[in-house]
Amino acid sequence: SFPGVDGIIDPQSATDYIKSIPVPVYTSMLVDSQCKRPMERDVILKNPIALAEKHGVDVPHMRALYALTTMIEEGYTK
């Protein structure tokens, strides 16, 4: 049973499902960072930022995350 696939779509059910998995689940960017690999910053953050700009939506938190992940990645790719 997987939330969304089996008709379970509410956030609490999805959270409960993730918590029920016996092994930890990490975001792809966290795993990439821990393994010192390039993160998918453009796809996950930069492209949505550009789309928001196009539509006049301010996304300061996403901009901050993009700047921070850029600094983190530059720190281990030098």
N, C-alpha and C positions, 0 to 999 in steps of 0.2 A: 504494500500500500504506500503510495507516494502522494503528498498533497498536490492538488491541482489535477493530477492524472486520474485519480479515483474519485473525483468530485469534492475533495476536501480543499477549500480555497480560502478559508478565513485565516487571518494571521496567527491566531492562537493555536490552531491545529497545525499549521506549518511549523511554528516554534516548538510545539510538543513533539512533532515528528523528528525534528533535528535533535532535540534533547534525548530522544529515545535511541538514537544511533549509538552503538557501543564505542565507536572510535570517534575522536574529535573531527569536526568539519571546519576547515579553514578557507578563507577566501583565496582566490587564485593570486591576487596581488601580494597577500601575506606570504604565501608559499614561495612565490617568485623572489620576494625580498629576502626571505630566510635562506634561499638557495643561491643568492647573489646572481639571479638571472634578471634580464630586462623585464620590467613590469609592463602590462598593457595599458599604460597611462593614457595614450591617445584615444584608444577605443572606449575605455571606461570613463575617462574624465574629460579629455580635451574636446572630443567630438560633441558630447552633450553641452559643454560650455559654449562652443561655437554655435550650436543650434539655439541655445538660450539667447545668445547675443543677437542672432538673426531675428528673433521674435521679441526682442526688447525685455527679456527676463533677466533680472540680476541674480546671479548664483555665487555669492561670495564664499560660501562654505566649500563649494566644489572648486573654486579658484584656489582657496587655501590648501585643500587636499592635493590639488595638482602641483602646486608649488612645493609642498612638503615631500610628496613622493618623488618629484624630480630631484630635490636635494638629496634624499635618501639614496636614490639610484646612482646619482653622480658620485656619491661617497664611496660606493663599492665597485664602480666600473672604471675608476681611474687607475 
